Each structure stands twice: as C-alpha cells, then as structure tokens.
Amino acid sequence: MLRWTVIFIILAIIAGVFGFGGIAAGAASIAKILFFIFIILFIISLIMGRKKI
C-alpha cells in the first residue's frame, strides 16, 4: 500500500509540473488517503502482533 502512495505522489508531482492541476490534486488526495490507511493498518498490526504472547 505504501508503494501505491509513492506512485500517486510521483503522479501528482509530474501532473503539477506539466500544468494539470485537477489531476495533480486528485492524485495527491488519493495518495494522502492511502497513506493514512497504511498508517492505520500498520498500527493495528503492531497492536495485534503484541497480543500473541
């Protein structure tokens, strides 16, 4: 999932450089959502991993 976040960030940067503001904003918002989902899943996996004692 972190790979997809990086891909969308790069897509947003490239689209911004070429002047496609709408596509850049869309890609950046998708990257932001994916990043937060990744963080939430990472925290959940840390918590679940510690309970297996």
PyMOL Python script that loads the backbone (N, CA, C, O; Angstrom):
from pymol import cmd

cmd.read_pdbstr("""\
ATOM      1  N   MET A   1       0.818  -1.185   0.000  1.00  0.00           N
ATOM      2  CA  MET A   1       0.000   0.000   0.000  1.00  0.00           C
ATOM      3  C   MET A   1       0.868   1.257   0.000  1.00  0.00           C
ATOM      4  O   MET A   1       0.511   2.271  -0.600  1.00  0.00           O
ATOM      5  N   LEU A   2       1.991   1.176   0.670  1.00  0.00           N
ATOM      6  CA  LEU A   2       2.900   2.326   0.670  1.00  0.00           C
ATOM      7  C   LEU A   2       3.459   2.564  -0.739  1.00  0.00           C
ATOM      8  O   LEU A   2       3.747   3.701  -1.112  1.00  0.00           O
ATOM      9  N   ARG A   3       3.606   1.504  -1.502  1.00  0.00           N
ATOM     10  CA  ARG A   3       4.084   1.643  -2.884  1.00  0.00           C
ATOM     11  C   ARG A   3       3.081   2.455  -3.714  1.00  0.00           C
ATOM     12  O   ARG A   3       3.480   3.309  -4.505  1.00  0.00           O
ATOM     13  N   TRP A   4       1.784   2.189  -3.534  1.00  0.00           N
ATOM     14  CA  TRP A   4       0.766   2.931  -4.266  1.00  0.00           C
ATOM     15  C   TRP A   4       0.757   4.399  -3.861  1.00  0.00           C
ATOM     16  O   TRP A   4       0.519   5.274  -4.693  1.00  0.00           O
ATOM     17  N   THR A   5       1.015   4.669  -2.582  1.00  0.00           N
ATOM     18  CA  THR A   5       1.087   6.052  -2.116  1.00  0.00           C
ATOM     19  C   THR A   5       2.216   6.794  -2.826  1.00  0.00           C
ATOM     20  O   THR A   5       2.033   7.922  -3.285  1.00  0.00           O
ATOM     21  N   VAL A   6       3.366   6.167  -2.913  1.00  0.00           N
ATOM     22  CA  VAL A   6       4.514   6.787  -3.590  1.00  0.00           C
ATOM     23  C   VAL A   6       4.211   6.993  -5.073  1.00  0.00           C
ATOM     24  O   VAL A   6       4.572   8.026  -5.638  1.00  0.00           O
ATOM     25  N   ILE A   7       3.557   6.033  -5.703  1.00  0.00           N
ATOM     26  CA  ILE A   7       3.210   6.158  -7.123  1.00  0.00           C
ATOM     27  C   ILE A   7       2.287   7.353  -7.345  1.00  0.00           C
ATOM     28  O   ILE A   7       2.488   8.127  -8.281  1.00  0.00           O
ATOM     29  N   PHE A   8       1.269   7.508  -6.481  1.00  0.00           N
ATOM     30  CA  PHE A   8       0.344   8.621  -6.657  1.00  0.00           C
ATOM     31  C   PHE A   8       1.006   9.966  -6.346  1.00  0.00           C
ATOM     32  O   PHE A   8       0.665  10.977  -6.961  1.00  0.00           O
ATOM     33  N   ILE A   9       1.945   9.989  -5.401  1.00  0.00           N
ATOM     34  CA  ILE A   9       2.681  11.238  -5.130  1.00  0.00           C
ATOM     35  C   ILE A   9       3.508  11.634  -6.350  1.00  0.00           C
ATOM     36  O   ILE A   9       3.520  12.802  -6.738  1.00  0.00           O
ATOM     37  N   ILE A  10       4.195  10.674  -6.952  1.00  0.00           N
ATOM     38  CA  ILE A  10       5.001  10.955  -8.150  1.00  0.00           C
ATOM     39  C   ILE A  10       4.110  11.405  -9.294  1.00  0.00           C
ATOM     40  O   ILE A  10       4.457  12.324 -10.035  1.00  0.00           O
ATOM     41  N   LEU A  11       2.952  10.752  -9.438  1.00  0.00           N
ATOM     42  CA  LEU A  11       1.998  11.145 -10.475  1.00  0.00           C
ATOM     43  C   LEU A  11       1.506  12.571 -10.245  1.00  0.00           C
ATOM     44  O   LEU A  11       1.368  13.337 -11.199  1.00  0.00           O
ATOM     45  N   ALA A  12       1.243  12.931  -9.001  1.00  0.00           N
ATOM     46  CA  ALA A  12       0.791  14.286  -8.688  1.00  0.00           C
ATOM     47  C   ALA A  12       1.875  15.317  -8.989  1.00  0.00           C
ATOM     48  O   ALA A  12       1.579  16.398  -9.497  1.00  0.00           O
ATOM     49  N   ILE A  13       3.118  14.989  -8.680  1.00  0.00           N
ATOM     50  CA  ILE A  13       4.220  15.921  -8.952  1.00  0.00           C
ATOM     51  C   ILE A  13       4.396  16.117 -10.450  1.00  0.00           C
ATOM     52  O   ILE A  13       4.550  17.246 -10.917  1.00  0.00           O
ATOM     53  N   ILE A  14       4.373  15.029 -11.200  1.00  0.00           N
ATOM     54  CA  ILE A  14       4.536  15.125 -12.655  1.00  0.00           C
ATOM     55  C   ILE A  14       3.376  15.893 -13.279  1.00  0.00           C
ATOM     56  O   ILE A  14       3.585  16.740 -14.147  1.00  0.00           O
ATOM     57  N   ALA A  15       2.153  15.600 -12.840  1.00  0.00           N
ATOM     58  CA  ALA A  15       0.988  16.313 -13.375  1.00  0.00           C
ATOM     59  C   ALA A  15       1.043  17.794 -13.018  1.00  0.00           C
ATOM     60  O   ALA A  15       0.651  18.642 -13.820  1.00  0.00           O
ATOM     61  N   GLY A  16       1.526  18.107 -11.819  1.00  0.00           N
ATOM     62  CA  GLY A  16       1.657  19.509 -11.432  1.00  0.00           C
ATOM     63  C   GLY A  16       2.688  20.253 -12.256  1.00  0.00           C
ATOM     64  O   GLY A  16       2.495  21.417 -12.606  1.00  0.00           O
ATOM     65  N   VAL A  17       3.785  19.576 -12.566  1.00  0.00           N
ATOM     66  CA  VAL A  17       4.839  20.202 -13.378  1.00  0.00           C
ATOM     67  C   VAL A  17       4.324  20.509 -14.778  1.00  0.00           C
ATOM     68  O   VAL A  17       4.663  21.548 -15.345  1.00  0.00           O
ATOM     69  N   PHE A  18       3.515  19.625 -15.340  1.00  0.00           N
ATOM     70  CA  PHE A  18       3.004  19.827 -16.693  1.00  0.00           C
ATOM     71  C   PHE A  18       1.738  20.679 -16.732  1.00  0.00           C
ATOM     72  O   PHE A  18       1.200  20.931 -17.810  1.00  0.00           O
ATOM     73  N   GLY A  19       1.258  21.125 -15.577  1.00  0.00           N
ATOM     74  CA  GLY A  19       0.147  22.065 -15.563  1.00  0.00           C
ATOM     75  C   GLY A  19      -1.230  21.443 -15.444  1.00  0.00           C
ATOM     76  O   GLY A  19      -2.230  22.137 -15.631  1.00  0.00           O
ATOM     77  N   PHE A  20      -1.313  20.183 -15.146  1.00  0.00           N
ATOM     78  CA  PHE A  20      -2.612  19.532 -14.983  1.00  0.00           C
ATOM     79  C   PHE A  20      -3.005  19.604 -13.510  1.00  0.00           C
ATOM     80  O   PHE A  20      -2.805  18.649 -12.760  1.00  0.00           O
ATOM     81  N   GLY A  21      -3.562  20.735 -13.107  1.00  0.00           N
ATOM     82  CA  GLY A  21      -3.865  20.979 -11.699  1.00  0.00           C
ATOM     83  C   GLY A  21      -4.910  20.035 -11.131  1.00  0.00           C
ATOM     84  O   GLY A  21      -4.772  19.572  -9.999  1.00  0.00           O
ATOM     85  N   GLY A  22      -5.952  19.743 -11.896  1.00  0.00           N
ATOM     86  CA  GLY A  22      -7.008  18.863 -11.409  1.00  0.00           C
ATOM     87  C   GLY A  22      -6.528  17.445 -11.180  1.00  0.00           C
ATOM     88  O   GLY A  22      -6.862  16.817 -10.175  1.00  0.00           O
ATOM     89  N   ILE A  23      -5.743  16.948 -12.120  1.00  0.00           N
ATOM     90  CA  ILE A  23      -5.207  15.590 -11.983  1.00  0.00           C
ATOM     91  C   ILE A  23      -4.211  15.536 -10.834  1.00  0.00           C
ATOM     92  O   ILE A  23      -4.172  14.556 -10.090  1.00  0.00           O
ATOM     93  N   ALA A  24      -3.411  16.578 -10.689  1.00  0.00           N
ATOM     94  CA  ALA A  24      -2.431  16.623  -9.599  1.00  0.00           C
ATOM     95  C   ALA A  24      -3.129  16.644  -8.246  1.00  0.00           C
ATOM     96  O   ALA A  24      -2.704  15.957  -7.318  1.00  0.00           O
ATOM     97  N   ALA A  25      -4.187  17.421  -8.130  1.00  0.00           N
ATOM     98  CA  ALA A  25      -4.918  17.491  -6.866  1.00  0.00           C
ATOM     99  C   ALA A  25      -5.592  16.160  -6.552  1.00  0.00           C
ATOM    100  O   ALA A  25      -5.607  15.724  -5.401  1.00  0.00           O
ATOM    101  N   GLY A  26      -6.145  15.518  -7.568  1.00  0.00           N
ATOM    102  CA  GLY A  26      -6.785  14.215  -7.365  1.00  0.00           C
ATOM    103  C   GLY A  26      -5.788  13.154  -6.948  1.00  0.00           C
ATOM    104  O   GLY A  26      -6.053  12.374  -6.034  1.00  0.00           O
ATOM    105  N   ALA A  27      -4.651  13.119  -7.608  1.00  0.00           N
ATOM    106  CA  ALA A  27      -3.632  12.128  -7.270  1.00  0.00           C
ATOM    107  C   ALA A  27      -3.062  12.377  -5.880  1.00  0.00           C
ATOM    108  O   ALA A  27      -2.766  11.431  -5.149  1.00  0.00           O
ATOM    109  N   ALA A  28      -2.908  13.638  -5.515  1.00  0.00           N
ATOM    110  CA  ALA A  28      -2.385  13.958  -4.185  1.00  0.00           C
ATOM    111  C   ALA A  28      -3.377  13.563  -3.096  1.00  0.00           C
ATOM    112  O   ALA A  28      -2.977  13.077  -2.038  1.00  0.00           O
ATOM    113  N   SER A  29      -4.660  13.768  -3.346  1.00  0.00           N
ATOM    114  CA  SER A  29      -5.652  13.382  -2.338  1.00  0.00           C
ATOM    115  C   SER A  29      -5.753  11.873  -2.213  1.00  0.00           C
ATOM    116  O   SER A  29      -5.936  11.363  -1.108  1.00  0.00           O
ATOM    117  N   ILE A  30      -5.639  11.153  -3.309  1.00  0.00           N
ATOM    118  CA  ILE A  30      -5.635   9.691  -3.250  1.00  0.00           C
ATOM    119  C   ILE A  30      -4.412   9.200  -2.489  1.00  0.00           C
ATOM    120  O   ILE A  30      -4.510   8.274  -1.683  1.00  0.00           O
ATOM    121  N   ALA A  31      -3.266   9.812  -2.739  1.00  0.00           N
ATOM    122  CA  ALA A  31      -2.042   9.428  -2.034  1.00  0.00           C
ATOM    123  C   ALA A  31      -2.171   9.691  -0.542  1.00  0.00           C
ATOM    124  O   ALA A  31      -1.702   8.894   0.270  1.00  0.00           O
ATOM    125  N   LYS A  32      -2.798  10.793  -0.176  1.00  0.00           N
ATOM    126  CA  LYS A  32      -2.981  11.117   1.235  1.00  0.00           C
ATOM    127  C   LYS A  32      -3.889  10.098   1.919  1.00  0.00           C
ATOM    128  O   LYS A  32      -3.602   9.662   3.035  1.00  0.00           O
ATOM    129  N   ILE A  33      -4.972   9.720   1.262  1.00  0.00           N
ATOM    130  CA  ILE A  33      -5.893   8.723   1.818  1.00  0.00           C
ATOM    131  C   ILE A  33      -5.197   7.376   1.973  1.00  0.00           C
ATOM    132  O   ILE A  33      -5.326   6.723   3.009  1.00  0.00           O
ATOM    133  N   LEU A  34      -4.460   6.959   0.946  1.00  0.00           N
ATOM    134  CA  LEU A  34      -3.749   5.676   1.019  1.00  0.00           C
ATOM    135  C   LEU A  34      -2.698   5.680   2.120  1.00  0.00           C
ATOM    136  O   LEU A  34      -2.491   4.663   2.783  1.00  0.00           O
ATOM    137  N   PHE A  35      -2.034   6.814   2.321  1.00  0.00           N
ATOM    138  CA  PHE A  35      -1.023   6.904   3.363  1.00  0.00           C
ATOM    139  C   PHE A  35      -1.651   6.739   4.746  1.00  0.00           C
ATOM    140  O   PHE A  35      -1.111   6.028   5.593  1.00  0.00           O
ATOM    141  N   PHE A  36      -2.781   7.389   4.973  1.00  0.00           N
ATOM    142  CA  PHE A  36      -3.435   7.267   6.269  1.00  0.00           C
ATOM    143  C   PHE A  36      -3.973   5.853   6.497  1.00  0.00           C
ATOM    144  O   PHE A  36      -3.935   5.353   7.621  1.00  0.00           O
ATOM    145  N   ILE A  37      -4.469   5.211   5.450  1.00  0.00           N
ATOM    146  CA  ILE A  37      -4.910   3.826   5.582  1.00  0.00           C
ATOM    147  C   ILE A  37      -3.723   2.933   5.923  1.00  0.00           C
ATOM    148  O   ILE A  37      -3.840   2.030   6.752  1.00  0.00           O
ATOM    149  N   PHE A  38      -2.576   3.184   5.283  1.00  0.00           N
ATOM    150  CA  PHE A  38      -1.370   2.420   5.582  1.00  0.00           C
ATOM    151  C   PHE A  38      -0.962   2.594   7.038  1.00  0.00           C
ATOM    152  O   PHE A  38      -0.631   1.616   7.708  1.00  0.00           O
ATOM    153  N   ILE A  39      -0.982   3.830   7.535  1.00  0.00           N
ATOM    154  CA  ILE A  39      -0.604   4.088   8.929  1.00  0.00           C
ATOM    155  C   ILE A  39      -1.548   3.368   9.887  1.00  0.00           C
ATOM    156  O   ILE A  39      -1.097   2.764  10.860  1.00  0.00           O
ATOM    157  N   ILE A  40      -2.852   3.425   9.624  1.00  0.00           N
ATOM    158  CA  ILE A  40      -3.829   2.764  10.483  1.00  0.00           C
ATOM    159  C   ILE A  40      -3.613   1.255  10.488  1.00  0.00           C
ATOM    160  O   ILE A  40      -3.630   0.631  11.549  1.00  0.00           O
ATOM    161  N   LEU A  41      -3.412   0.666   9.314  1.00  0.00           N
ATOM    162  CA  LEU A  41      -3.182  -0.780   9.242  1.00  0.00           C
ATOM    163  C   LEU A  41      -1.871  -1.171   9.913  1.00  0.00           C
ATOM    164  O   LEU A  41      -1.784  -2.239  10.519  1.00  0.00           O
ATOM    165  N   PHE A  42      -0.856  -0.325   9.815  1.00  0.00           N
ATOM    166  CA  PHE A  42       0.422  -0.596  10.463  1.00  0.00           C
ATOM    167  C   PHE A  42       0.271  -0.596  11.974  1.00  0.00           C
ATOM    168  O   PHE A  42       0.802  -1.477  12.651  1.00  0.00           O
ATOM    169  N   ILE A  43      -0.446   0.384  12.510  1.00  0.00           N
ATOM    170  CA  ILE A  43      -0.666   0.445  13.953  1.00  0.00           C
ATOM    171  C   ILE A  43      -1.477  -0.753  14.430  1.00  0.00           C
ATOM    172  O   ILE A  43      -1.178  -1.328  15.476  1.00  0.00           O
ATOM    173  N   ILE A  44      -2.501  -1.131  13.670  1.00  0.00           N
ATOM    174  CA  ILE A  44      -3.304  -2.306  14.036  1.00  0.00           C
ATOM    175  C   ILE A  44      -2.453  -3.562  14.039  1.00  0.00           C
ATOM    176  O   ILE A  44      -2.584  -4.396  14.934  1.00  0.00           O
ATOM    177  N   SER A  45      -1.581  -3.708  13.045  1.00  0.00           N
ATOM    178  CA  SER A  45      -0.731  -4.895  13.002  1.00  0.00           C
ATOM    179  C   SER A  45       0.269  -4.915  14.164  1.00  0.00           C
ATOM    180  O   SER A  45       0.605  -5.986  14.670  1.00  0.00           O
ATOM    181  N   LEU A  46       0.744  -3.745  14.587  1.00  0.00           N
ATOM    182  CA  LEU A  46       1.631  -3.699  15.753  1.00  0.00           C
ATOM    183  C   LEU A  46       0.896  -4.122  17.017  1.00  0.00           C
ATOM    184  O   LEU A  46       1.431  -4.871  17.834  1.00  0.00           O
ATOM    185  N   ILE A  47      -0.326  -3.644  17.173  1.00  0.00           N
ATOM    186  CA  ILE A  47      -1.108  -3.994  18.364  1.00  0.00           C
ATOM    187  C   ILE A  47      -1.464  -5.469  18.367  1.00  0.00           C
ATOM    188  O   ILE A  47      -1.346  -6.128  19.400  1.00  0.00           O
ATOM    189  N   MET A  48      -1.893  -5.997  17.239  1.00  0.00           N
ATOM    190  CA  MET A  48      -2.279  -7.411  17.160  1.00  0.00           C
ATOM    191  C   MET A  48      -1.066  -8.322  17.328  1.00  0.00           C
ATOM    192  O   MET A  48      -1.185  -9.423  17.866  1.00  0.00           O
ATOM    193  N   GLY A  49       0.091  -7.870  16.874  1.00  0.00           N
ATOM    194  CA  GLY A  49       1.291  -8.678  16.997  1.00  0.00           C
ATOM    195  C   GLY A  49       1.768  -8.816  18.442  1.00  0.00           C
ATOM    196  O   GLY A  49       2.353  -9.832  18.816  1.00  0.00           O
ATOM    197  N   ARG A  50       1.521  -7.812  19.229  1.00  0.00           N
ATOM    198  CA  ARG A  50       1.952  -7.853  20.631  1.00  0.00           C
ATOM    199  C   ARG A  50       1.049  -8.721  21.487  1.00  0.00           C
ATOM    200  O   ARG A  50       1.477  -9.167  22.551  1.00  0.00           O
ATOM    201  N   LYS A  51      -0.181  -8.978  21.069  1.00  0.00           N
ATOM    202  CA  LYS A  51      -1.106  -9.773  21.868  1.00  0.00           C
ATOM    203  C   LYS A  51      -0.856 -11.273  21.740  1.00  0.00           C
ATOM    204  O   LYS A  51      -1.473 -12.056  22.463  1.00  0.00           O
ATOM    205  N   LYS A  52       0.025 -11.689  20.847  1.00  0.00           N
ATOM    206  CA  LYS A  52       0.281 -13.114  20.631  1.00  0.00           C
ATOM    207  C   LYS A  52       1.359 -13.647  21.551  1.00  0.00           C
ATOM    208  O   LYS A  52       2.263 -14.346  21.092  1.00  0.00           O
ATOM    209  N   ILE A  53       1.290 -13.345  22.811  1.00  0.00           N
ATOM    210  CA  ILE A  53       2.302 -13.803  23.770  1.00  0.00           C
ATOM    211  C   ILE A  53       1.912 -15.151  24.326  1.00  0.00           C
ATOM    212  O   ILE A  53       2.634 -15.711  25.151  1.00  0.00           O
TER     213      ILE A  53
END
""", "prot")
cmd.dss("prot")
cmd.show_as("cartoon", "prot")
cmd.util.cbc("prot")
cmd.orient("prot")
